[in-house]
Amino acid sequence: MLFVFGLIYWVGTQLKSELAPMEDRSNLRIAVTAPEGSSYEFTRKYIRDIGQYVIDSIPEIDFPMEIVAGGGGNSGVNTGVISIYLKDRRTEQSLRMKFSKKYPE
């Protein structure tokens, strides 16, 4: 039993402690939910407006991608995702704070 705990401890100390791989650190993902009952067209415009605000606010954007009603188990026409790929690496926290002021949850 002591051997098992020692092995668990040893394996735990050997694991890398980063939370996100280096290649994912320049990516920011914004999940968007429009009001319940929204049409596809309304949601597309809603996501496009947010996406345009993001594009105008961050000059370091390399590639933005907007997905409306992206599929999956619970997604409807009132949901979507905006994926932002940056040229430079900034902390996700600073970007999150900037956009949460404009678009609170």
KOLTOR-390032 format. One record per residue: residue number from 1; y, z, x of N, C-alpha, C, CB in turn. Coordinates in steps of 0.02 Angstrom, whole numbers, always signed. Atoms other than C-alpha are relative to their C-alpha. Glycine has a CB too. Layout:
BEGIN
+-----+---------+--------+--------+----------+--------+---------+---------+--------+--------+----------+--------+---------+
|  nr | n_north |   n_up | n_east | ca_north |  ca_up | ca_east | c_north |   c_up | c_east | cb_north |  cb_up | cb_east |
+-----+---------+--------+--------+----------+--------+---------+---------+--------+--------+----------+--------+---------+
| NUM |       Y |      Z |      X |        Y |      Z |       X |       Y |      Z |      X |        Y |      Z |       X |
...
+-----+---------+--------+--------+----------+--------+---------+---------+--------+--------+----------+--------+---------+
***
This chain:
BEGIN
+-----+---------+--------+--------+----------+--------+---------+---------+--------+--------+----------+--------+---------+
|  nr | n_north |   n_up | n_east | ca_north |  ca_up | ca_east | c_north |   c_up | c_east | cb_north |  cb_up | cb_east |
+-----+---------+--------+--------+----------+--------+---------+---------+--------+--------+----------+--------+---------+
|   1 |     -59 |     +0 |    +41 |       +0 |     +0 |      +0 |     +63 |     +0 |    +44 |       +0 |    +60 |     -47 |
|   2 |     -56 |     -2 |    -47 |     +118 |    +43 |    +142 |      +9 |    -67 |    +36 |       -9 |    +57 |     +51 |
|   3 |      -2 |    +65 |    -32 |      +73 |   -121 |    +224 |     +36 |    -52 |    -45 |      -71 |    -24 |     +17 |
|   4 |     -31 |    +47 |    +47 |     +125 |   -218 |     +67 |     +76 |    +10 |     -2 |      -30 |     +9 |     -71 |
|   5 |     -72 |    -14 |     +1 |     +296 |   -132 |     +60 |     +33 |    -21 |    +66 |      +13 |    +75 |     -14 |
|   6 |     -26 |    +21 |    -65 |     +320 |   -162 |    +245 |      +5 |    -76 |     +4 |      -45 |    +26 |     +56 |
|   7 |      -1 |    +73 |     +1 |     +276 |   -346 |    +222 |     +57 |    -26 |    -44 |      -68 |    -27 |     -24 |
|   8 |     -55 |    +20 |    +45 |     +398 |   -361 |     +75 |     +67 |    +10 |    +35 |       -3 |    +40 |     -66 |
|   9 |     -62 |    -14 |    -36 |     +535 |   -281 |    +179 |     +12 |    -51 |    +54 |       -1 |    +71 |     +29 |
|  10 |      -6 |    +48 |    -55 |     +501 |   -395 |    +327 |     +18 |    -70 |    -26 |      -65 |     -4 |     +39 |
|  11 |     -16 |    +66 |    +28 |     +502 |   -553 |    +219 |     +71 |     -1 |    -27 |      -51 |    -17 |     -57 |
|  12 |     -68 |     -4 |    +26 |     +663 |   -496 |    +135 |     +53 |     -4 |    +54 |       +9 |    +64 |     -38 |
|  13 |     -49 |     +3 |    -54 |     +751 |   -475 |    +301 |      +1 |    -68 |    +33 |      -14 |    +54 |     +52 |
|  14 |      +4 |    +66 |    -31 |     +696 |   -649 |    +357 |     +34 |    -54 |    -43 |      -72 |    -18 |     +12 |
|  15 |     -30 |    +49 |    +44 |     +772 |   -738 |    +206 |     +74 |     -7 |    +15 |      -10 |    +19 |     -74 |
|  16 |     -71 |    +11 |    -10 |     +943 |   -817 |    +223 |     +38 |    +30 |    -60 |      +16 |    -76 |      +7 |
|  17 |     -37 |    -37 |    +52 |    +1078 |   -726 |    +125 |     +53 |    -42 |    -35 |      +32 |    +59 |     +29 |
|  18 |     -51 |    +40 |    +33 |    +1187 |   -873 |     +71 |     -18 |     -9 |    -74 |       +8 |    -68 |     +35 |
|  19 |     +12 |     +7 |    +71 |    +1209 |   -891 |    -116 |      -5 |    -73 |    -21 |      +56 |    +34 |     -39 |
|  20 |      +4 |    +71 |    +16 |    +1232 |  -1079 |    -118 |      -9 |    -39 |    +65 |      +64 |    -24 |     -37 |
|  21 |      +8 |    +42 |    -60 |    +1173 |  -1211 |      +4 |     +66 |    -32 |    +20 |      -53 |    -54 |     -11 |
|  22 |     -62 |    +28 |    -25 |    +1309 |  -1286 |    +113 |     +19 |    -64 |    -37 |       -6 |    -14 |     +74 |
|  23 |     -17 |    +63 |    +33 |    +1297 |  -1455 |     +25 |     +24 |    +10 |    -72 |      -60 |    -46 |      +1 |
|  24 |     -22 |    -14 |    +68 |    +1331 |  -1373 |    -145 |     +67 |    +37 |     -3 |      -52 |    +40 |     -36 |
|  25 |     -61 |    -40 |     +1 |    +1485 |  -1276 |     -93 |     +62 |    -41 |    -15 |       +9 |    +34 |     +66 |
|  26 |     -59 |    +41 |    +17 |    +1603 |  -1422 |    -120 |      -7 |    -29 |    -69 |       +8 |    -56 |     +51 |
|  27 |     +11 |    +23 |    +69 |    +1544 |  -1443 |    -299 |     +20 |    +55 |    -48 |      -73 |    -21 |     -11 |
|  28 |     -20 |    -47 |    +52 |    +1622 |  -1359 |    -449 |     -23 |    -29 |    -66 |      +77 |    +14 |      +0 |
|  29 |     +26 |    +24 |    +64 |    +1543 |  -1371 |    -621 |     +33 |    +41 |    -55 |      -78 |     +7 |      -3 |
|  30 |     -34 |    -32 |    +57 |    +1638 |  -1333 |    -782 |     -38 |    -17 |    -63 |      +75 |    -22 |      -5 |
|  31 |     +34 |    +10 |    +64 |    +1538 |  -1310 |    -942 |     +53 |     +6 |    -55 |      -57 |    +52 |     -10 |
|  32 |     -50 |     +3 |    +53 |    +1641 |  -1356 |   -1095 |     -34 |     +1 |    -68 |      +44 |    -64 |      +8 |
|  33 |     +23 |     -1 |    +69 |    +1611 |  -1313 |   -1277 |     +60 |     -7 |    -46 |      -39 |    +66 |     -15 |
|  34 |     -53 |    +11 |    +49 |    +1725 |  -1385 |   -1410 |     -15 |    +42 |    -62 |       +7 |    -77 |     -18 |
|  35 |     +12 |    -39 |    +61 |    +1747 |  -1297 |   -1578 |     -61 |    -26 |    -39 |      +62 |     -1 |     -44 |
|  36 |     +59 |    +17 |    +39 |    +1592 |  -1295 |   -1689 |     +18 |    -52 |    -52 |      -29 |    +63 |     -34 |
|  37 |     -11 |    +53 |    +49 |    +1579 |  -1450 |   -1798 |     +42 |    -58 |    +26 |      +33 |    +28 |     -60 |
|  38 |     -41 |    +54 |    -30 |    +1680 |  -1559 |   -1678 |     -41 |    -64 |     +4 |      +25 |    +21 |     +70 |
|  39 |     +33 |    +65 |     -6 |    +1640 |  -1744 |   -1676 |      -9 |    -19 |    +73 |      +40 |    -55 |     -38 |
|  40 |     +10 |    +25 |    -68 |    +1580 |  -1838 |   -1524 |     +66 |    -24 |    +30 |      -52 |    -56 |      +1 |
|  41 |     -64 |    +27 |    -24 |    +1749 |  -1926 |   -1510 |     +49 |    +56 |    +19 |      +31 |    -45 |     -53 |
|  42 |     -44 |    -57 |    -15 |    +1845 |  -1761 |   -1518 |     -21 |    +34 |    +64 |       +1 |    +51 |     -58 |
|  43 |     +26 |    -33 |    -60 |    +1733 |  -1682 |   -1387 |     +12 |    -42 |    +62 |      -75 |    +15 |      -7 |
|  44 |     -13 |    +44 |    -56 |    +1749 |  -1834 |   -1274 |     +72 |     +4 |    +22 |      -19 |    -72 |     -17 |
|  45 |     -72 |     -6 |    -16 |    +1940 |  -1824 |   -1284 |     +15 |    +69 |    +30 |      +42 |    -13 |     -62 |
|  46 |     -10 |    -69 |    -23 |    +1936 |  -1634 |   -1259 |     -21 |     +6 |    +73 |      -40 |    +49 |     -44 |
|  47 |     +26 |     -3 |    -68 |    +1829 |  -1651 |   -1102 |     +42 |    -45 |    +46 |      -74 |    -22 |      +2 |
|  48 |     -41 |    +45 |    -40 |    +1934 |  -1798 |   -1042 |     +67 |    +32 |    +17 |      +12 |    -66 |     -37 |
|  49 |     -64 |    -35 |    -14 |    +2095 |  -1695 |   -1059 |      -8 |    +53 |    +54 |      +26 |    +32 |     -65 |
|  50 |     +13 |    -51 |    -52 |    +2020 |  -1553 |    -958 |     -13 |    -34 |    +67 |      -60 |    +45 |     -21 |
|  51 |     +15 |    +37 |    -61 |    +1952 |  -1676 |    -831 |     +63 |    -29 |    +32 |      -49 |    -55 |     -14 |
|  52 |     -62 |    +27 |    -27 |    +2122 |  -1758 |    -812 |     +44 |    +54 |    +30 |      +39 |    -38 |     -55 |
|  53 |     -37 |    -57 |    -28 |    +2205 |  -1588 |    -787 |     -29 |    +19 |    +69 |       -3 |    +60 |     -48 |
|  54 |     +33 |    -17 |    -63 |    +2078 |  -1551 |    -650 |     +17 |    -52 |    +53 |      -76 |     +6 |     -10 |
|  55 |     -15 |    +54 |    -48 |    +2105 |  -1720 |    -567 |     +72 |     +4 |    +24 |      -13 |    -69 |     -32 |
|  56 |     -71 |     -6 |    -19 |    +2294 |  -1697 |    -570 |     +15 |    +62 |    +41 |      +43 |     +0 |     -63 |
|  57 |     -13 |    -64 |    -33 |    +2282 |  -1519 |    -503 |     -31 |     +5 |    +69 |      -26 |    +55 |     -42 |
|  58 |     +35 |     -6 |    -64 |    +2164 |  -1546 |    -356 |      +1 |    -67 |    +35 |      -73 |    +25 |     -11 |
|  59 |      -2 |    +65 |    -35 |    +2211 |  -1686 |    -237 |     -61 |    -14 |    +44 |      +63 |     -3 |     +43 |
|  60 |     +58 |     +8 |    -44 |    +2053 |  -1657 |    -135 |     -62 |    -24 |    -36 |      -15 |    +66 |     +34 |
|  61 |     +59 |    +22 |    +37 |    +1938 |  -1723 |    -272 |     -26 |    -65 |    +29 |      +16 |     -8 |     -75 |
|  62 |     +32 |    +60 |    -25 |    +1816 |  -1849 |    -205 |     -29 |    -40 |    -58 |      -55 |    +18 |     +51 |
|  63 |     +34 |    +34 |    +54 |    +1720 |  -1887 |    -364 |      -7 |    +47 |    -60 |      -68 |    -26 |     +22 |
|  64 |     +11 |    -40 |    +60 |    +1737 |  -1813 |    -540 |     -49 |    -36 |    -46 |      +68 |    +13 |     -37 |
|  65 |     +47 |    +29 |    +47 |    +1601 |  -1840 |    -670 |      +1 |    +41 |    -64 |      -72 |     -2 |     +30 |
|  66 |      -3 |    -33 |    +65 |    +1614 |  -1798 |    -855 |     -60 |    -22 |    -42 |      +66 |    -15 |     -37 |
|  67 |     +58 |    +14 |    +43 |    +1462 |  -1787 |    -970 |     +11 |    +33 |    -67 |      -67 |    +24 |     +33 |
|  68 |      -6 |    -26 |    +68 |    +1475 |  -1766 |   -1158 |     -68 |     -1 |    -32 |      +52 |    -41 |     -42 |
|  69 |     +66 |     -5 |    +34 |    +1323 |  -1707 |   -1257 |     -55 |    -21 |    +47 |       -1 |    -44 |     -65 |
|  70 |     +44 |    +19 |    -54 |    +1219 |  -1710 |   -1100 |     -74 |     +7 |    -12 |      +17 |    +38 |     +58 |
|  71 |     +71 |     -8 |    +12 |    +1053 |  -1672 |   -1181 |     -23 |    +71 |    +15 |      -40 |    -49 |     +41 |
|  72 |     +27 |    -67 |    -10 |     +940 |  -1524 |   -1161 |     -16 |    +32 |    -67 |      +50 |    +44 |     +39 |
|  73 |     +23 |    -32 |    +61 |     +873 |  -1401 |   -1287 |     +53 |    +18 |    -51 |      -35 |    +61 |     +19 |
|  74 |     -50 |    -23 |    +48 |    +1030 |  -1330 |   -1364 |     +65 |    -39 |     +1 |      +14 |    +72 |     +13 |
|  75 |     -64 |    +35 |     -4 |    +1162 |  -1460 |   -1325 |     +12 |    -40 |    -63 |       +2 |    -45 |     +62 |
|  76 |     -21 |    +39 |    +57 |    +1257 |  -1538 |   -1466 |     +57 |    -44 |    +20 |      +19 |    +45 |     -59 |
|  77 |     -55 |    +45 |    -15 |    +1398 |  -1662 |   -1480 |     +64 |    +38 |    +18 |      +14 |    -46 |     -57 |
|  78 |     -60 |    -39 |    -17 |    +1522 |  -1519 |   -1454 |      -5 |    +33 |    +69 |      +12 |    +53 |     -53 |
|  79 |      +6 |    -29 |    -67 |    +1464 |  -1479 |   -1276 |      +4 |    -55 |    +53 |      -66 |    +38 |      +6 |
|  80 |      -2 |    +47 |    -56 |    +1486 |  -1560 |   -1107 |      +9 |    +36 |    +65 |      +56 |    -50 |     -10 |
|  81 |      -5 |    -27 |    -68 |    +1500 |  -1536 |    -921 |     +47 |    -44 |    +40 |      -70 |     +5 |     +34 |
|  82 |     -41 |    +36 |    -48 |    +1629 |  -1585 |    -792 |     -23 |    +22 |    +70 |      +77 |    +13 |     -11 |
|  83 |     +20 |    -15 |    -69 |    +1561 |  -1595 |    -614 |     +52 |    -29 |    +46 |      -71 |    -30 |     +16 |
|  84 |     -53 |    +19 |    -46 |    +1689 |  -1602 |    -476 |     -27 |     +5 |    +71 |      +64 |    +43 |      -9 |
|  85 |     +20 |     +1 |    -70 |    +1647 |  -1652 |    -298 |     +62 |     -5 |    +42 |      -50 |    -58 |     +14 |
|  86 |     -61 |     -4 |    -40 |    +1779 |  -1607 |    -169 |     -10 |    -30 |    +69 |      +22 |    +72 |      +7 |
|  87 |      +0 |    +24 |    -70 |    +1823 |  -1689 |      -3 |      +0 |    +59 |    +47 |      +60 |    -46 |     +14 |
|  88 |      -4 |    -61 |    -40 |    +1871 |  -1520 |     +70 |     -37 |    +55 |    -37 |      +75 |    +21 |     +12 |
|  89 |     +33 |    -57 |    +30 |    +1782 |  -1358 |     +41 |     +49 |    +56 |    -13 |      -58 |    +25 |     +44 |
|  90 |     -41 |    -58 |    +19 |    +1879 |  -1226 |     -53 |     -48 |    +49 |    -33 |      +58 |    -20 |     -49 |
|  91 |     +43 |    -49 |    +34 |    +1811 |  -1067 |    -124 |      +1 |    -14 |    -74 |      +24 |    +73 |     +15 |
|  92 |      +5 |    +10 |    +72 |    +1749 |  -1084 |    -300 |     +43 |    +51 |    -37 |      -73 |     +5 |     -23 |
|  93 |     -38 |    -53 |    +32 |    +1836 |   -921 |    -342 |     +73 |    -20 |    -11 |       -4 |    +65 |     +41 |
|  94 |     -70 |    +19 |     +7 |    +2011 |   -989 |    -309 |      +9 |    -55 |    -52 |      +29 |    -23 |     +67 |
|  95 |      -4 |    +52 |    +50 |    +1978 |  -1143 |    -414 |     -13 |    +27 |    -70 |      -50 |    -56 |     +15 |
|  96 |     +15 |    -31 |    +65 |    +1900 |  -1041 |    -555 |     +60 |    +37 |    -27 |      -60 |    +47 |      +6 |
|  97 |     -58 |    -38 |    +22 |    +2052 |   -927 |    -562 |     +56 |    -46 |    -23 |      +25 |    +46 |     +57 |
|  98 |     -53 |    +47 |    +17 |    +2170 |  -1075 |    -566 |     -12 |    -31 |    -69 |       +5 |    -56 |     +53 |
|  99 |     +14 |    +33 |    +63 |    +2083 |  -1159 |    -713 |     -10 |    +48 |    -57 |      -60 |    -44 |      +7 |
| 100 |      +9 |    -47 |    +55 |    +2043 |  -1003 |    -811 |     +66 |    +22 |    -30 |      -38 |    +61 |     +24 |
| 101 |     -67 |    -14 |    +28 |    +2230 |   -973 |    -831 |     +20 |    -53 |    -50 |      +53 |     +5 |     +57 |
| 102 |     -18 |    +56 |    +43 |    +2252 |  -1144 |    -910 |     -47 |     -6 |    -60 |       +0 |    -65 |     +39 |
| 103 |     +52 |     +6 |    +52 |    +2089 |  -1145 |   -1010 |     -40 |    +64 |     -4 |      -46 |    -60 |     +13 |
| 104 |     +38 |    -63 |     +4 |    +2037 |   -966 |   -1050 |     -62 |     -9 |    -44 |      +43 |    +57 |     -28 |
| 105 |     +63 |     +5 |    +37 |    +1862 |   -939 |   -1120 |      +9 |    +19 |    -73 |      -53 |    +43 |     +30 |
+-----+---------+--------+--------+----------+--------+---------+---------+--------+--------+----------+--------+---------+
***
